[in-house]
Amino acid sequence: MATQQEMDLKNYTSWLGWIDDKLSSGKAWNKKPSNLDKLNAPFMLQDRTWGEIYQDIRKGYLTNGGTEKSIADVAPYTVQHQAENKVAADKAASATHDGAPNTVTNDWAKYNLDKNGVTRDGGAVVFVPTKQTSGDIQPQEYTSMTKARNVYMADYQTPEAFNGLMAQLVAKNLIRKEDVSNGQWTLGVDKLIRDYSYKVVSDATYNKNAKPLDINGFLSTYSNGSGGSTTTSRNLSTRVEAKQILDGYLTDLLGRPGTKQEEEEFYKKLHSEEFAATRVSNGSGTSTGAGQLSQAETMLIAAGVAKKALAGTDVDALLKSGTGSTAATDIAKLQEYASTYGVEMSAADALKYVASGIGQQNYLAKQEERIKQTAIVLHPQLKDHILAGGTVKDIADQYAYAKSKKLGVAVPVSTADKDVMDAVAKGVSVTDFNMAMQSRPEWRKTDEAHTMVNDFINKITQTWGLG
């Protein structure tokens, strides 16, 4: 009697032949199948391209005992044209905006480095390299870590390649041995990609003669907490960014954007303070400097620049009091406290809270009580929970964890996530929330979705007598 692996290999062999016929009939590698094709192939429900479908079938074929050499016998057309098909797929992907790669130019000034990695236009980005025909390495930018991870892992589809990579990640302290079996190895890959991305932008910014490094070469010399190289991190705002920051703060404080004079003064002071906040880290984990200014510190710089316009206000009194460092700390504390209770609070709002009470006995506790009462008004369905000592974050975190697991995305602040807070407001059960997340297009690209589809393929093929 045939083993399950032998039956699965037979199924995947049939599917390889099937897709080879499709592609040889003129189907485009980078196009999605039509509705008619979806009826004939269950895995098309994942809304993927012909090339992505082929890669999934190929992975299943190799996992169940097939070999690279035998693939050419089963799918001769596809193997023969795979290289040119991939070029077409890459070109199509570069033209999209849903987490697909954007080709990096020499405009490295648009990227910022901070303690969390690389950002552009306020959002996190990462890079995965591609090798050009010239042999040069070209970093490709991704706004989706899941997409970047999938692209990187495309070279590790066979058990041998996968196990080899896992051994390297363990040796470099990026993961533990048990993470391979419990599925947590993806966290190590994500950290590798983030650190590689940081290196790419850091070299381009501070070592302009350095050529982009291949990620595998980066991994071979990687040091994670065991001593080694020194990294310098600066997050310097451009003039355009400085103007946007100042205008936002002064609109909140004064109802108007900054003047030309205020813009120039703010840019110079901000640039000076940001440079002074340089973070220098060594491989043993020791670091000096913050790497970037806090929102509260930036807010106080803006208020100082506009002190003439603020004359006679509580904020003016605060600026004259000489308690700037205390105020910055208290602003940050109030913003964090407000976030815990699901209350939106800008740095300007927090500054007004601090300015109206600083110097009074227990003033911070009084301001926190104001925030808690505001939370009860904003989230009446959680009134009893809040009065009993709970926070809005307690509830929001449950939904945030569910979203993170279901879509494979990070939810840094649960109370700032629209999906999460909509569910909190409506009192949706976590089960229903999970179902809602699963109906999202992003879910179709997750490992969970692919596993479910592959299981479905196996059942269908067995039902059709292919197993």
N, C-alpha and C positions, 0 to 999 in steps of 0.2 A: 504494500500500500504506500502511495506517495506521501511524503511528509508535507506539512503545511508550507514550509519554505519552498519546496519543489512546486507545489500548486501555485503559490504566489509568483514564483519565477515564470511559470507558464503563462499566468495572467498578464504580467508585465511585458513578456515577450510578444504576446498578441497585441497589446496596446502600442508597443513600439512600432510594430508593423503597420498598425492602423494609422498612427500619426505620420509615419513616413509616406504612406500613400497620399494623405491629405496635403502634406507639404510639397510633394512632388507634383501634385496637380495644380500648383500655382498659388497655394495659400501663402500669405505673407507672414514671415516669422514674427514681425512686430505688430500684427493686427489681431484684434479679438475675433473669435468665431461669430458667425451669424446665428440667429435664433434657431434655424434648422439644425445647425451643427450641435447646438446645445441639447436638442432633443435626443441626439444620437450619442452623446458623451456626457455622463453625469458630472464629471469633474469640471466641465465648462461652467457650471453654476458659480464657480469661484471668480468668474469675470476676468480671466487672465488671457494673455496673448498666447498664440501658438507656440512661441519660443518658451514661455514660462511653463506651459503644459508639458512640452517635451522634456524640460529639465526635471519636472516632478516625476514623470514616468521613468526617465533615465535613472533618477535617484533610487526609486523603488526596485528597478531591475538590478542595479548594482548591490543594493542592500540585501537582496535575496539570492545572491550567488552568481549573478551575471558578471561578465568581465568586460573591460573596455574594448578588448580585441573583438569580442563577439558582437558588440553593438553595431559594428560596421556591417556585419552579415545580416543583422535583423533590420537595420534602418540605413541602408547604403546612401540614399539620396540625402537624408538629413545630415549624416556625418560628413559627407563630401561638401555640403554647402553651409555647414555650421558657422565657419569663420566669417563668411560674407554676410550670413544672416545676423550674426551678432553685431556686426558693424551697423547694419540697418537698425537693429534694435536700440543700440546705444544712441544713434542719431535721433531716433524718435523720442527716447527717454529724455534727452537733453532739452527737448522743446517743451516738456511738460512742467507743471508747477506743483504737483501733489507729493512732494518729497523725493522726486526723481532728481538726478544729478544736474547741476549747473556747471558748465565748464568754467574753471577759474581763470581769470585774466591776471595781469600784473598789478591790479588795483588792490593791493593788500591793505591799504589804509582803511578800507571799509570794515575790516575785521577787528574785533577787540578781544583781548585776553583777560580772563579773570579767574578766580579760584575754581570756577565750575567748568572752564574750558574756553571754547571759542564762541563768540556771538557776532551777529550781523543784524543791524536794524532792530536791535532789542531781542532777537530770538536766537536760540542756540542752533549751531550748525556743526557738522562734522565732515571729515574728508575720508574718502577711500580712493587709493590710487589706481590708475589704469596705465598700462604700458603702451606707448605709442609705437608705430612701425619703426621709428628711428631708434627705439630702445630707451628713450627718455621716459621718466615718470611724470604723469600728469594727474595731480590731485583733482578729484571730482567732489563737488560740494553737495551735501544732502541736508535737508531740513528735518528728515525723519530718521531717527536712529534705527528703527525696525528695517527700513528700506536699506540703509547703509550696511547693517549687519547681514541682511540677506545677500547683498551684493558681495560682501567679503567672504561669506561662507559658501558661495557658489563654487569655490575652488576646493572645498573640503567635503564633497558629497559622498565619496567612497569611505567605507569603514576605516581603511588604512590611513587615509589622509586626515579624517576626523580625529582618530585616536592619536595621531602624531601631533596635531595642533593642541589637543587637550593636554598631552604630556608637556608641551612647551609652556602652556598657560599655568600648569601646576608648578613647573620648575621656576617660573618667574614670579610665583606668589600672587598671580592674578586670580586664581581659583584654588579650591581644595579638591582633593581626589574625590570626595563624596559629592561634589557639585556636578560631576559628570553624570552621575546616575540620578540625582534629584532634579536635574533640569536647570540648576542655578548657574551653569557654565556661561549662559548668555550674558550675565552680569560682567564676567571677566572679559568677554569679547568686546562688550560695550566700553569698558574702561580702557582697553587697548586702543580702540578706535578714537576715543576722546583724547587720550594722551598723545597718540600719533598726530591728531589734528592740531593739538596745541603746539607740537614740535614743528609741524609744517608752517604754521603762521608765525611762530616765534623766529624760525630761521629766516623766513621771507622778510620779516620786519627788522630784525636786529643783526642778521648775518646774510646780507643780500647776495653774497657770492656763493652761498650754499645751494646745491641742487636738491630738489625734492627727493626725500628718501623713500624707498619702497617700504611698505608696512612690515613685510617679513624681515627685512634688514633691521628695521626699528625694533621688532620683537626680539631678534637675536641678541641685541645689546641692551635690552630693557632692564631697568632696575626699579624694583617696587619695594621701597622700605628697607633696602640693605646697603645704604651708602651710595656714593657715586657722584654724578654730575650735579651742577648747580643750575637752577632755573630762575630767570628773572621775569617777573610779571608786572606789566604796567597796563593800566586801562585809561588811556588819554582821550578825552572828548575832542571832537573836531569843532570848528567854529559853528557849523550848522547845528550840531548836537547841543552845544552850549547855549545857543540862542533858543532852541526848542525847550531846553530845561528851564532857562530863566523865564521865558514867556509863560510857561505853564505855572510856575510858582507865583509869579507876580500877578497873573490873572486871578489866581485864587486869593492872594493877599490884598491886591489893590483894584482888581477889576480891569486891569490893562496890561499889555505886554511891556517888555523892557524898552527903554529908549536906546538910541545908538551909543550914548555915553555909558549907560549901564551895561549894555551888551559887551562893550570892549573891556570894561573893568571886571565884569564877571568872568569873561573868558580867561583873562590873565590870572586872576586869583584862583579860578578853578583848575587851570592847567598847572599852576604852581603847587597846589595842594594834592592834585592827582599824582604828580611826579614824586612828591615827597612820600606818597603812600606806596611806593614801589615795594613789591613783595619778592624777597629772595629766598628760595627754598633749596635745600640740598637733599640728596637721595635718602638720608636717614630720617626724613620727615620733619626736620627742624626748619622753621621759617621765621623771617623777620618782616614786619610791615604787613599791612592789610591787603595790599594789592589793588584796592579800589576804595573810594569814599562811600560811606553809607548815604542813604537818601536823606537822612536827618542832617548830616554834615553839609551836604550840598545845599539843602534848604537854608541853613544858617548863612552860608556864603551869599546866597541870593538876597536874603533879608538884609544882610550887612551892606550890600551894594545899593539897596533901595532905602537906606535908613532915613534919608531926608524926607522921602514920601511917606514914611511910616512914623514920622515925628508925632509924639503925643499919644500913640497907641500902646497897648499892652506889649506888643512885640518890640516897640522902641525901648520901653522900660527894661525888657528882658535883655536886649542887646547891650544896654548901658550897665547892666548889673554885673558883667564880668563872669557870668556863670555859663559861658558857651559850651564847655565840655559837658557839664551836668545837663544842660538843656538838650544837647544832641542825644545823650543817653536816654533821657526821659521821653523825647520824641519817638525814638526807636521803640522804647518799651510800650508806649501807648499804641503805636501802630501794630505791634505784635499782639497786644492785648485785644485790640479791636478785631484783628484778623481771627483770633481764637473764638470770638463771639459772632463772627459773620457780619461785622459792621465795616463798610468801606471807609477808610480814613486816609486821606492824602497826607503827605508830609506837611503841607500848609495847614491843614485842619489840625493836625497834631501839634504844630507850633502854636496855633491859637489857643489850644487847650492848655499847653504848658505855660504860655505867656500870661494867661488869665489867672493862674494859680500859684506859680512858682514863688517861693518865699513863705507861703502859708504852711501851717502845720498839717502834715499828712495830706498835702494837696494832691499827690499822685493817686493815693487811694480814693480820694473824692472823685477824681476824673475817671478812674476805672469804674466807679459805681455809676457814673453818668453813662458810660459806654454800655454797661450791663443793662441798664434800664432801656437804653436805645435798642439793644438786641431783643428785649422782650416785646417791644413794639413792632420791630421788623419781623420777628419770628414768633408770633403768638402761639403757634402750635407747639412750641418748645418751652413755653413759659414755666410749666411745672418742673421740667428738667433743669432749667437754668436756676430757678429758685431753690432747687434741691442741691445745688452746687455743681451741676454739670455745665458743659459749654456746648456751643453749636458745633465746634470742631469735633467733639466726641462722636456726634452723629455723622457729620460730613466725612470723617475719615473712613467710615465703613463703606460708603459709596465710592470714595476715592480709591480704596484698595480694590474694590470690585472692578472699577473701570481700568485700573492699571493692569490687573491680571487678564482681563478680557481682551483689551486692545493692545497690550504690550507697550503702553506709553507711561511716562512719568507724570504724576500729578503732584507737583511740588507743594502747592498750598491748596488744601481741599476746599476751604471756604471761599477761594477765589475762582474756583472752577464752575463754569456755567451749568454744565450737565449735572454736576454734583448738587449744586445749590437749588436747581430746579427740582430735583428729586427730593431734597430735604423739605422744600416748601410744600410740595404736593403730598408728602408722606408716602411716597412710592416704596413698596417692599424691595429689598435687595434682590430678590429673585426676579421681579419684574424689571428692575433696573438692569440686571444682567442680560435679560432678553432684549431690552432696548439697545444695549451696547452691541449685542451680537447682530442686530439688524443693520448696523452701520457699515458703510463700505470699507472702513479701515480694518474691520474684523476679518474680512476676506483674505487679508495679507498676513495674518498671524499664523504661527505654528499650529495653534489649536485648530484653526480652520482647515489647514492643509491636512492635518492628521484625520479630521472627520471626513474630509473628501476622499482621502486614500482608503479609509475604511469602507466608505460607500462604494468606491470603485471595486474593491474586493468582493463585496456582497453582490453587486450587480453582475460582475463577470462570472461569479460562481452560479448565479441564477441563470445566466445565458449559456451555461455549460462549458465555459472556457476554463473553469477550474477543475 
